[in-house]
Amino acid sequence: MKIKIIVDSSSGLSQQEAQNLGWDLIPLNAEIDGKPYKIGINLDVDEFARMWRSNKKINTSTFATPPGVSQEVIDKYIDNYDKIIIYSISKELSSQNSSLITLFKDNPKVHVVESKKISYLIVRDLLLFEQKINNGVSFDKAIEHFNQKNEKLLLVPQFNDALVKGGRLSKAAAMIAKLAKIVPIIRFENGILEKEGLGRVFTKTLDKLVKELFEKLPKENENYYLVIPHADNDEIEKIINSFKLVTNNYPRIASIKLPADISVHTGIGAVCVSFAEIKDEIKDKFLSIAKVW
């Protein structure tokens, strides 16, 4: 069976990175100060960070891919592939997933994953899927692991401006948090970004979270990496060096870009931490999109 994989930009991949893996990309859209962008094509988190740092009051919004654009991407492959699989942003975070399911519900060649994941979780799922297909597993069997729950991901915004703009935090609460050096801790679970708790001081909170996750890590499994998606944090090297101290120089650390779709809402500088199992058979491809420390 000849299968084409399509991701959207919530995977954190650019179109070029997706194509390097043999896949393709459907871009979510953004509007920044009235100018439209296609995320993953002419906007990534680094470019958004550059714009934000030059003007922290820029107006931003994100929205689902227009159906016509999604159809154009699929039309490129529909005649030459037996099956096309689309893996998009979590259905709990955007209308993108439900729109794609509706758009292609009558096309037996197209399978849209009912997604509850974002970022590297999507990429890892698809690399494992490819490995299963290459090993002769049937399509229906190979997609079963998409329904598995992800490990615990904890995200800490460095600044609260994006949370205030998005209505997730009041200006008064943000001012109090800034004065008291209180930072929110956000958990990604079951496809939803939810409040986990509060910390004191951005870097100290990150260290505490990594230490707590590390203490629960199954030490006998050597396939785990400390995976750190971040929204172009300009002190990421210093942060990771601190992580090494609290984990007794844990040897497997990888940082990746937090998708621009997510960074718009969490703010530039946000850092996410998790210990993720990266199996040997997909390790090389997975680490090709990461920076290993």
N, C-alpha and C positions, 0 to 999 in steps of 0.2 A: 504494500500500500504506500502510495506516494503522498506525503503529508506536508502541508505548509503551515508554519506557525506565525501567527500575527499577535503582537502585543500592543498595548497602548502606552502612552508616555508615563503612566503611573508606575511602570516597571522600573523607571529610572534610566532606561536606555535611550540613547539618541537613535535616530533612524540609521545612522552609519554603524553604531554598535550592534543594533539588531541585525542589520544585514551582514555584519561580520560573523554572526552566529548562524547565518543562513535563514534568518527570519525576516520579518518586515514590521513596520510600525504604523499604527493609526494614532495621529496626534490629538490629544486633548487641546482645547483652545484657551488662550488667555487674552485679556485686554488690560493693557497697562497705559494709564493716562490717555485712554481713548484710542490707542493703537493696537490692532489685532496681531496676535502671534500664534504660531503653531508650535506647541511644546514638543521638544525633541527634534524639531527641524530648524527653526530659527530662534528658539529660546530654550536655554537650559538653566540650571540653577546658578551656574557661574555668571552668566549674562544677567540674570535677574538680580543677583547679588551686586553686580557692578552698578546697575541702575538704582537699586535701593540705597546703596552707600552714597551715591551722588545726590539723592533726594529721598529722605526717609518718609516723606509725606506723599509719595506716589500712590495713585489710586489703582488697585488691582482687583481682578476678578477672574475666575476660571469657569469654563462651561464645557459641556459635552461636545463631541465631534458631530458636525452636521451629517445626517444620514447619507447625503450625496458623496461626501468625502470618504466615508467608510466603504460605501459601495464601490467607489473607484479603486480603492486598494484591493478589495476582494476580486474585482473583475480582472485584475492583472493575472490572477492565478487560477481562476475557476475552471478553465478549460484544460489545464495541464496538471492538475492535482486531483487525487481521488478524494481527499479530505482537507479542509482548511479549519484550523483550530484558532479561535480568537480568545485571548486571555486579557481581560481589561481590569480597570480599577474596581475595588470592592463595591458591590451593589449597595452597601450601607453608606457609602460616602458620596456617591454621584448617581445621576440618572443614566450615565453612560452604559452601564452593564445591561440594564433593562431595555434600553433603546436598541442595543445591538441584538439582544435576544429577539425582540419584536421584529427587527428589520430582516433577520435571516431565518425566522422560524419555519418558513416554508421551503427552505433550500436544504435538502438532505446532505449536501456536500459540506455545509458549514456547521461547525459545532462551536457555540459560544459557551465558555465556561461560566457557570454561575459563581462569580468570583466573590471571595471574602478576604482577598489579600491585596497587598501593594508591595512596591519596592522589590528587594531581592527575593522575597517570598515567591513572587510570580516567576522570576528567572529560575530559581532553584526548582520549582515545580516542573517547569517546562524542560529543563535539562534532564531531570529524572524521567520525565515522560519520553523524551527522545531515546534515552538509554534503554528503557523498557521496550520500545518499538524496535530498536536495533537488535534486541535480544529475542525477538520473535513473539513478544507479548501482544495479544489482540488490542485493538484500539479501545474497546469498552473497558477492558481490564486495566489498561495503561493509564486511563484518566481517573481511576478510582481514588488515587492518593491526593487528588486536588481537594477532596473533601476533608482531609485530615486537618486538625487544628494546628495553628502555628505556635512556635515557642513564644515566650513572653518577650514583647518588645516594649521598652520604656523610652519615652521621648521627653526631653527637657528643653523648652524654648530658652534661648539666651536673652531675648528681649520680648516684651509683651505687646509691642505695637500692633503686630498682626492679629493677635487674639482680641485686642480692643476693636480693631477695624472690622473683624468678623463677627462681633457681637458676643464672643465667648467670654469676655472679661470687661467689666465696666471700667471707665476711666478712673473712678475713685479707688476701686480695688487695685488697679494697676499702679496707682500712685503709692498706695500703702505698701504694696508688694515691693516696689522699687526702694522705698525708704528702709524697709525692714530686711531687704535682700532675700525676700521669699520668692521661690520659683515653683511653678506648677509642674507636676509630674503627670504625664499623659501615657496611658496604656493603650496599645493596639491589640485588640482581642476580638475574635469572632467577627472580624471585618469592620469593627467600630473603634474610633478613637474616643476613649473615655478617661475621665479624671481618675488617677491612681492615688494622688496625695499631694503633699507640699514638701518642699525642701528649703534649706537655708544655704544660700550662696551657690551659684551655678556650678562651679567646678567641684565643690565639696559634695554637692548632691549627686553629681555624676559618679564620683569615686565611690560614694556609699552604695549606689545602685549596682555598680559593677562588682563590688565586693560581695554584696548579698547574692547576686546571681552566680558569682563564681563559687561561693560556698555550697551552692545547691547543685553544681555541675557534676555529672557522672564522670569522675576522673579517669575511669578505666577506658572510656571511649576517646580515642585520639582523633576522631573526625570532627570534633567541635572547634569552631572558630569564634572568637569574639568579633562580631560583625558590627561595624559602627557607621550607619548611614548618617550623614550630616549635611546641613544646608550651608555649605561653603563657610564653615567656621574657620576664621583666620588664625585660630590658636590650636588647631586640631593636633599638630605634632606634640605640643606641650601637654595637651589633654591625654593623648595616647601614652606618652611617657609616664604620666601619673597613673594610668591604668596598669601599666607594667609593674609599678611598685606595689599597688594594692592586690595584684594577682601573683606576686612572686615571680615576675618575668614570664608570664604566660606566653608560650612560643608562637601561638597561632592567632594573629590579630589582622583583620582586614577592614579597611574603611572604603565606603562607597558614597556616591552622591545621593543625597535624598532627592527624590523626584521634585522637579520645579512645581508640579501640580500641588504637591503637599507643602512645599516650602513657602509658597505664597500665603498659606493659611497658618503655618506654624512660626514663620518668621526666619529671616536669615540668621545663621549662627546656631540654630537648633541642632541638638545632637541626640541621636537615638542609639541605645545600647541593647545588645542581645547576644546570647550564646547560641549559635546555630550549627546544626549538624550538616556538614558538607561532605558527602560520601566521596571516596577515592575516585570512583568512576566519573564524577562530574567536576572534580576539584579544579583541574586545569582550565576548563572553560569558564567556570564560575570566577576564578581568581583573575581571569583575563580582563574582567570589568571592574576589578578592585585594586586597591593599593595595599600591598602586604607590608607589615611593619616588623 
